Amino acid sequence: MALGHFFMAFPTDFFFYGALGLLISKLRKIAALGLLALLIAVYPANIYMALYPEAFPQYSINLLYFRLFLQFIAFYWAYSLSTARFNPQ
C-alpha cells in the first residue's frame, strides 16, 4: 500500500516543485520544461479516464473530456513560460 501511495503522490510533488520553480527567474525555463514533460507524461491517464468512464463513476463524462481540453491549455502555458519572452537574459 505504501508503494501505491508513493506513485500517486509522486507526480503531485513534481507539480508543486515545478510551480515553485516558476517563481524563481533563474529556474523558470527548466521548471516550465519539466512541467511540460510531466503534463505530457500524465496525459495518457487522462485519455484512459475519458475512454473508460465506467471505471470512474465519481466523475461525469463531461468533466473527463473537459480535463483533456484543459490539459492542452496547460501544455501551451508551460511551453510559453519556457520561451525567451518570459526568460530574459
N, C-alpha and C positions, 0 to 999 in steps of 0.2 A: 504493500500500500504506500509506503514512503517513497518508493521509486516512481510510482504513478503520479504522486503529488509533485515530485521534482520535475517531471516532464511537463506537467500542466503549469507550474509556476515559472519555469524557465523562460518561455517567450515573454511573459508579462514583465519579468525583471528586466529583460533587454529593452522592451518598450520604454520602461521607466528610465533606465540609464541613458538610452538614446535621447529621450526628451530632455534630460538634464544636460546632455552633451550639446544639444541645440542652443542652450542658453549661454554657452561659453564660445566666444567667437573663434578661438583657435581650434576648437574641436567640432565646430558646426558642420564642416564639409564631411568629415569622416562619420560623424554621428548621423547625418542625413543619409549617407550612402548605406550605413549599417541598418538604419530603419527601413530603407527601401528594400534591402536584401531580406530583412525579416518579414516585411509585408508580402513579398513575393513567395517566401517560404511557407507562410501560413495560408496563402490563397487557396491551395488545393483543398484544405479542410473546409473552407467556406463554400467552395463548389460542391463538395460532398454533402454538406448540410442542405444546400439548396436542391440537390438532386434526390436526396432521400429524406424528405421532411418527416416521414413517419417515424424515423429514428429519433426525432427531436420534437415530440408533441408539445413541449412547453413554449415553442416559438411558432408564430404564424408564418405561413409560406411567404406572405408579403414582406415580412421583416427579413427573412432569409435572403430573398432576392434584393432587397434594399441594401443589405450588407455588401453584396457583390458590387453594387453601384458605388457605395461609399468607399470601398477599397480602391477603386480607380481614382477617386479624388485624393485619397491618401497617397497613392503612388505618385501622382503629379506633385502633390505638396512636398513629399520627401525629395523627389528629384529636383524640384525648383530650389529647395534650400541648399542643394549641393552645387549650384551654379555660381559663377563669379559675381552675379548681381547681389547675392546675399553673403558673399565671402570676399570682400575687397582685400587686396594685398597691401 
